[in-house]
Amino acid sequence: MAKVNPGFLDKVKELGAFDISACYSCGNCTAICPLSTEEYSFPRMMIRYSMLGLEDKILSGPELWRCYYCGECTDTCPRQADPGGLMMALRRYTIRRYSLGKIADLFYNGTSAAVTWLVLTVAAIAGIAYFHNPNPDLTKVDPLSFITLDFLHYAGIVLGVVIAFFAIVQLAVMWRSLHKDGIQATLGEWLRSFWDILIREVFVQKTFDECADKNRYWAHLALLWGFLGLFLATILAFGIDFLISVNSGLKIVPHVIGIVSGLVLLYGSGYYLYRRYFIKDSYSKYSHHSDWVFVWLMFLAGLTGFLLDIFAWVNLPWPAYITFAVHLVIVFDLLLTAPFTKFAHAIYRPLALWMSETYSRKEKEQQAQA
């Protein structure tokens, strides 16, 4: 028997789905959605589950993570119930439920979110103020004379361990929620689905491409590839500095990757910010503050990284060092909070798609053999 949570819909409304009570279950949203299928039907089913308080049904299904919120369902809803907004609100609710120690709750209430972001930012600034070199090289721009390589290396390791711990624990919570009893796939079947999802839905995001708004698809892809490129450039740069030589000629490789990736990230994040503030479509009109903090952090991470390169090129040491410090604060805020904020969908969505793809293939195989 399904467990009912009477207060579930009220909690979801607080996360952005305030119009959903207007729904009279016509099914237009599911019919118009280019991503809804017979096997994975949404958003109408999610609306009904929400209204009935069937929280476990929502948490145990992959449908939430198959929606990219193109807005077509909201645009064509005859009751202006904003079904797309519900899907987004349910994802925010799910991220909070998967969170270890309810840490994610801090980022979804306006007051607590503002205080939490402020505390994290002040902590990052204090750390840089304490560990930076007050007398860096002023003859040329050398960020490692301002913040030492050892500090960045060990701080990065600590940050990585913390992020990995929370991410792994919370993915395990999600795995238990989505796990289907009675379906046993082999390791080979899991691996085949993994590579398929990794290429098709993570790197290429083929499903998102089925939505009508291609501009949002390319911007979303730019966010992914811009961030991955900057992450790769950072790893290569520190690897070359730490393992080879600070003055190695190989540093041109991560430098070029960083510039290109930064521009790509600026395009992707800038597109969403422009839509948010100048084009009031269904996607951005009723968006939640937690989404836009994430986009702003992505944009500022790309912008400060790009400005750092410009100041280095024209040899302005102090502007470069200040920009470097700001960049580190932004990256700290962005990465440390990744398992609890909008960023978390970057790991939750692939896992949900991977599990549902594996189970679907196995169920079809079992049906064919029956």
N, C-alpha and C positions, 0 to 999 in steps of 0.2 A: 504494500500500500504506500502510495506517495505521501511524503510528509509535506504539510502545508505551513507556510510562514505568513501569517496574516499581515504583518507589517512590511512585507517585502516590497510591494509596489511603492509605498511611501518613501522607502529608502532609495529606490532607484530614481524616483522623481527628483530627489535632492541632488542627483548626479547629472541631471539634464533632461530627463524624459518627462517633463512637466505637462505635455499635451496628450500623452498617450491614453488618458481616460476617455478621450473623445472617440476612440476607435469603436466601430460597431461590427468589426470582423467581416468586412466585405471581401477580403482576400485580394484586393487590387495590388497591394504592396508586393505580395509574393508573385503575382502574375507578371508584374512589370519588371521585377528584379532580374537582371541578366545572369546573376550568379546562383540564384535559387534553382535547385533541381528536385526531382522526385525523391531522391535519396536524402538530400540535405535541404530541407524546405525552411525558408525564413523570408521576411521577419514575422509573418502572421502567427506562426506557431510560438515564437518567442513572446509575442504580445499576449497570447492566451495563457501561456505559462506564467507570465508576470502578473497578470490580473488574478489568476487563481492562487498565486503565492507558491508555485511549484519551483522553489529555488534549486533543489537538487537536480531537477530535470535540466535546468539551464546550465548549471555548473558542470554537468556530466556530458554535455553535448558539444560537438565541434562547430556548430552553426555560427556562434558568435564570431569566431575567428575566420570564417569564410566570407564575411561581409567586409567590404572596403569602404563603405559609406559613400557611394557615388552620389547619393541624394535623389536618385530617380524615384524611389518609393515615396519619399517625403514630398517631392514636387507634384506627384500625381495623386496624393491621398485626398479623397473627396471630403474628409472631415478635418484636414489639417492636423492630424494626430502626430505627425513627425515620427513615423516608424523607424526611420534611419537614426534619428536621435536616440530612440530607445536602444538600438543595437550598440551605439557608442556608450550610452549610460550603463548598459549591462556589462560591457567590457571593463569599464571603470570599477563597477561593483565587484566583478570577478577578480580583478587585480588586487583589490583590497582583501577579498576573501582568501586568496592564495598566499597573501603576505604573511611572513613569519612575524609573530608578535604584534600583529596589527600595525606595523610601522607605516604601511602605505596609507593608513587613515590620516596621517599627518598632512598629506599632500592634496587632499580632496575637499577639505573644509577651508573656506576662504581665510579665516583668521589664523587657524593653526598652520595652514600652508605658508602664509606670509611670514609668520614667526619662524617656522622651520627653515625656510629658504634664507632668511636673514641670519639665523644662527650659523648655518653651514657656511655662508659667505664670509661672515666675520671670522669664523674659525680658520678658513683657508687664507684669508688676508693676514691673520695673526701668525700663522705658520710661515708664510713667505717673509713677513716682516722680521721674524726671529732668525730664520735660517739664511737669509740672503746676505750677499757680500756687500757692505756699504761702500766699498771702493773697487768697483768693477773696472774693466778695461775701457778707457774712454778714447783710445786711439782708433779703435775699430769696434764694430758691433760683434760681441762675443757673449751670447746669452749664458754660456757655461761659466763665464767669469762673474755673472750676477747671481745665478743659482747653480750650485755645483752639480756635477754629473752624479756624484755619489748620492746626494740628497734626492735627486730626481729618480735615481735608480731604486733606492730602497723605499722611498715614498710610493713609487709605482707598484712595487711588489706588495706592499701592505694593502694598498688600495685594491689591487687585483685579487688578492686573497679574500678580502672582505666581500667584494662584489661576487666572486665565484661562489663563496659559501652560501650567501643568500639566494643567488640564482639557482644553484643546484638543489637546495632544500625546497624552494618554491616550485621548481619544475617537478620535483618528486610529488608534491602535493597535487599538482595538476595531473600528473600521470595517474595517480590513484583515482582522481575524479573521472578521468576519461577512459580508464581501463574497462574493458568488456570481458566479463567472465565467460568461459566456455569457448573462447576463440584463441587458439594457440598457433601463432605463426613461428616459423623457423627463423634462425639468425639470418640466413640468406634472404628470406623474404623481407625482414626488417631492413636489411642493408639496401636491397633494391629500391624499396620505397623511400629510404632516406636520401639516396642520391637523386632520385627522381624529384622529390620535393625540394631538395637543396638547389637544384639547377632551375627547375621549372617555376617554383613558387617563391623562392628566396632571391636568387640572383636575377631572374628574368621577370618574375611576378606576372606570369602569363595570365592568370585568372583576372587580375586587376585590369589587364589590357582589354578584357571583354566589356568593361564599362564604357559608356558613351563618351565621357569626357577624357579624351586622350591627353590633354594638357596636364590634368591631375596625375595621370599615370606616369608621365615622364618626370614630373616634379617629384613624385614619390620615389621613383627609381633613382633620381639624382640624390635625394636625401640618403638613401642606402649606400650608393656607390661613393658618394662624396665622403661620408663618414668612414666607410671601410678603407678608402684610399688614404685618408688622413691618419687613421689608426695604423695602417701598414707603413706609411712614411715615418711615423713616430717610432715604431718598433725598429725599423731599419736604421734610422738615425742614431738611436741610442745603442743599438747593437754594434754599429760601426764605431761609435765613440768609445764604447766600453770594452769591446773585444779587439778592435784593430787599432785605430788611432783617431784622435780628435781632428787631426789635420789630414785625414785620408781623402784622396781624390774621389773615392767612392761616394762621398757625401752628396755629390751632385744628383745621384739617383733618387734618394728620398726627397731631396729638395724639389726636383721636378715633379715627382709624384704628389708632393704636398701642395704645390702651386695649382696643378690641374685639379686635384681633388677638392681643394678649397674653393675654387671657382664653381665646380659642380655643386658643392654643398650650398654655396651662396645662392645659386640659381634655384635649387629645390626649396630651401627654406624661405628665400625671398619671395618665391611664387605664392606660397601658402600665407605668408604675412600680408602680401599685397591683396590677396583674395579676402583675407580676414578684415582688413581695414577699409578697402575701397570697393569691393564687390560683395554685396550682402546676399549671397546665394544661400541655399538651404544648408550647405555644408558648414559655412562659417557663421551664419546668423545666430545660431543658438549653441555655439560651441562652448565648451567648459574651460575655465581658466587653466586647469592642469594640462590641457592640450597645448595651449599657447605658450606657457612657460617652457615647455619642451622645445617647441619650434624656435622660440627666441634664443634659447641656449645654443641650439644647433647653428643658427644664423650667426650669433656673436662668436662662437668658436671658430667658424670659418673666416669671419671678418677680421678678428684679432690676429689669427694666423697669417692672413694675407697682408695685413698692415705691418706685421713684424718683418715680413720679407721686404716690403717697400722701404722701411726704415733701415734695414740692413743694407739694401742696395744703394741708398743715398748716404749711408754711413752717419746716422743720427743715433748715437749710443743710448742716451737717456730716454728718448721717446720709444726706442726699441725695447729697452729693459722694462719700462713701465707697461708697455703693451704686452710683453711676455708675461709679466706678473698677472695682468688682467686675464690673459689667455689661460693661465694655469688655474686661476680661481674658477673660471667658467667651466673648464674641463673637469675640475674637481666636483663642482656642483652637478654637472651633467652625468658623470660616470658613477659617483657614489650613490646617487638616487635612482640609477637605472632600474634596479629590480623592483622599485615601488611606484614608478610613475608611468607616464605614457610610453616611455622607452621600453618598458617590459614587454609590450606587444611584439617587439622584435624577436623575442625568444619564445613567447607563448604561442604566437601564431604558427611558426614552423612546427613546433611539437604537436599542436592540435591537428594540423594538416597531415603530418607524418603518421600519427596514430590512426586517424580516420582513413587515410589512404591504405594503410596496411590491413586494417580490419575489413575494409570494404572489399579489397581483393580476396582476402581469405574467405569471407562470407560468400562471395560469388563462386569461388572455387568449390566450396563445400556444397552449395546449391546445385552446381553442375554435376557433382559426383553423386548426389542423392537420387 
